[in-house]
Amino acid sequence: MGLLDLSRQLMRRCDDLGAISEERGQLTRTFASPAMRRANKLVGSWMRAAGLQVREDAAFNLLGRWESKKRGAKTFLLGSHLDTVRNAGKYDGPLGVLTAIAAVQLLRERRVELPFHVEVVGFSDEEGVRYHTTYLGSRALAGTLTAADLAHVAEKQIVKARRPRGEFFGYAEVHIEQGPVLEEKNLPVGVVTAVAGQSRLQVEFQGAAGHAGTVPMKQRRDALAGAAEFILAVEAIAADGAGTVATVGKLSVAHGASNVIPGHALLTLDVRDQRDSQRLAVVRALRAKAKAICKQRGLELSWKPVQQAAAVPCDKILTQIFSNCVAQRGLEVLKLPSGAGHDAVVLAAICPVAMLFVRCKKGISHNPAESVKPADVRVAVEVLADFILRLAKNCSGAL
Ligand SMILES: [Zn+2]
C-alpha cells in the first residue's frame, strides 16, 4: 500500500474509531470504559495488520511493538491517546496513534530494518474525564503516579504498567494543533518547541453590597466594576507579553441582582507561556494591577494560586530532525509552542520528547466539528516515517 492509500485508510479509520462511543449520538470514550476496550480491540487489529506485536498493559494502554533484530537495542515510542472528552471530535488523540501505525506500516512495507525497537502506544487517559486526573495512562507507563493520584482511582493495578527507566530513548507525538496558527500560515504541519507552562489562580474582589438606587456613585465599593477593570487589564498585559496568553474563563457575582451593587466578585485566571520566567512576570504584573485597582476602589483583594506547571521543552535534537523532515518536503518550518497539555509532557520525565502539529479546521478541538484535511494527514505520515528513518541514521552508530 502506498502513501496515498495509507493516508486514505487512516482517514477512514478515524471515522470508524469515532463511531465507538459510550454515549449515543456523540463521541465520548473515557478511561477503562467498555467503549475504550472496543476501541483498543479495533486499533489493536490495525496494529497487527501493520505487523506489530500487540498487547494491552495494566493501565489499558494499547501497545504495538516492532522488534529490531539488533541486540541490546533500546525502544523509541510513538503515539498519542485514544480517550476523548465528552462530545468529542474524531482527531484529538486518535490521529497521533493512527499516524504512527501508518508510518510504521509504510516503513515495514519498504522492508526497512531499524537499529532500535519501535513501540506505538495508544494511551488510555489523557483527558482525565473519568477521574479528573489527567494523563493516567502515560503516567502509569512512565511510573510517575503518586499515592494522591491513585486515591481517586478504582483500578489500582494500573501502577503495574510502569516500564523500566532507560528503556525508552525518545517519544514522538503527532497531534492536531487545537489552535488556528497553522491555518493562518497556510501550512499542513508545524514543529512544536515546548508545551507551555501554566499558572491557574482564583482572584476575589471584596467590596460592599448596597442599594442600586440610594448609594451615590462616589461612595460605592463595587466589586464587579473592579473585577471588570481587572479583566481588561489581563487582556492588555498578556498582549504585551509576546506569546503569553491569559484568560479569565469564569466570573461569579455573589447574590447578583439587578438592583444591588455587587459586593463580591470571584474570577479564575489562567496564564500560559512557553517561557516560565515570562509567565511568572506576567502573573506578578497582574497581581500588582489588581492591588492598584483595589486600592483605588476601596476593595479587598484575595489572590490564590490554584495550580502551577512549568513549561516542558521539546528535545532539541529530535525537534531538529522533525524540522529537517518538514523542510525536505519543501515546506516552511514553522516552530510553535503548544498551549495545551499532551502525553509528551509526562514522557518528558523519562526521555527526550518531540511533537508535530497537524493543521485543523479553524483551530477547533474538543468539539464534534474537529476536522483535518486528508492531504495534511498524508504529509504527517510521510514526515513521521521520514523522522524514524533519519533517527535511525542519526543513532545507528550509537545504539
Ligand atoms: Zn489530545
Boltz pocket constraint, residues with backbone or C-beta under 6 A from the ligand:
constraints:
  - pocket:
      binder: B
      contacts: [[A, 81], [A, 92], [A, 93], [A, 126], [A, 175], [A, 341]]
      max_distance: 6.0
